[in-house]
Amino acid sequence: MKKIFIVGIVASGKTTLAKQLSKSLNIPWYELNCIVHNDTKEGRKKRSSEEQVEIIKEIDEKGSWIFEGTDRESYRCLYDMAEVIIFLDPPLWKRKIRILTRFIKQKIGIEKSHYKPDITMLKLMYKWTSDFERNRNEFELKIKRYQEKVIKLGNIKNLKM
């Protein structure tokens, strides 16, 4: 059984790595954004922290999994549940370029998104990136508790599956 938690800030390559690992290991992967935000007939609704944890526990009971997302209080349980934690940490300049590239691709319709790709969201992504850099030491101290199962990667391009 494999339980892998991929964590990183916006545009760090979480989804790309999750898809690659899922395919090569034949393990289902889950975007935590889709667990946090539920698509309903009325629109996108945010689930409570309790609802999020309940969904995560249901998935965990099924066996192997890959979860990918940013660091959120509501699903910190994944740090304990995971056998491997992959912290994706590409350089800031690369993430900034990826944010803009993703935005353009979403606006012209060649990449899908679970949110409305508008200027407000683009600004938020840059803000979240700045916030992460400002609080980086706090995050790295937090994951240091799990150092025996943390793999920190700056680049997934050369990763062999």
N, C-alpha and C positions, 0 to 999 in steps of 0.2 A: 504494500500500500504506500502511496506517495501523497503527501499533503504539502503543497507549495504555495507560499504567499509572496507575491511580487509586489513590492511597494516602491513608490517614487513619486516625484512631483509631476505636474503636467508636462507632457511631451518628452518624458524620459525613455519611452519605448516599452512601457508595461504591456500594452495590448499586443504589440508585435511579438514580444517574447512569449507571452501567454499563448498566443496562437501557435507559435512554433513548437513550444514544449508540449502543448496539448496534442498536436499532430504526431510528434515523434514519440511521445510516451503513451499515447492513446488514453489520455486522462481528460475529463471534461474541465473546461475553464469557465470562470464566472467574472464578469465585470462588476465590481462593487458599486459602481454608479447605478447600475440597473437594480441592485438590491436596495440602495438608498432611495432611489426615485422609481416609483411605480407608474407605468403608463396606464391610464384609465380612460374611459369614454369622455370624461370631463377634462382630461389633460394630464399632465405629469404632476404627480403628488409625492411629497416626501413622506417616507415611512418613519415611524417613531424608532428610536434606538432599540427598544424592546422588540419591535417587529423585525428589524434588521437582524438582530442576534438570533431570533427564532428561525429565520430563513437559513442563516449560516449553519445553525445546529442541525437543521433538517438535512442540508446538503452534506454536512460532515458525517452524519450517520450512514450515508450511502456508501462511503468508502473514500477512494482517492479523489483529489480535486486540486485545481489551481485557482486561486483567487488573485485578482490584480486590482490595485487601486492606490489612492493617495492615503496618507495617514489620517485617520479619523478616530475620534474618541469612541464612536458608536460601535466600531468593530475591532477594537484593540484585542479582543479575545483571540483573533487569528494569530497573533504573535505566539501565544501559548499553544494553540492547536497545530500550527504548522510544524512539519519536520524540517523544512528548509525555508529560509526567508531570503529572498533575493532583493537587495536594495539597488535599484538602478539609479546611477548618479552621473549622467553625462555632463560635460561642461555646460556652463550657463549659456554661453554664446550659441551652442548647438540647440539647446532647448528653445531659446528665443526664436531662432530661425524656424524650427519645427512648428512652433505655435502659429507663426505667420503663414507658413506653407499649408498647414492643416486648414486654417481659416479660409485661405484662397480656394483650396480644393473643395471644401464644403460649400462655399458660396457658388462655385460654378457647377456643382453637382457631381463631382467625380469621387467624392468621399462622403459617406453617410455620417450622421451624428445623432445623438440622443437628445440634443438640445438645439435651440435656435441659434445658428451661427451669425450673430450680429456684432456690432461694434462693442456693445456692452459686455458680451461674453468674451470677446477678444481682450478687452481691457482687464476683465476679471482674471483671465489666464495669466496675463503679465503680472497682475497684482499678487496672485497666489504664488507665482514663481519668486517674486521679490520677498514676499512674506516668508517663504521657505528658506531662502538664503539668509534672511535676517535671524531666523530661529533655527538654523542648521545645527548649531551646537547642542541645543536642547533635544532635537530629534536624534542626533547621533548618540547622545548619552542614553536616551530611552532604549535604542536598539542594542546598545552595548550589553544590556542584561541578557541578551540572546546571542551573544557573540559566537557561541559554539555552533550555531546553526545559520548564521548570517553570511551570505556571500555578497560582497559589494562589487558591482560592475559599472565601469565607466563607459563601456562600449559593448554592445551585443553583436556587432557585425561579424566579429571573428569567432564567436562562440560556436563550438562544435556540439551538435546534438547527438 
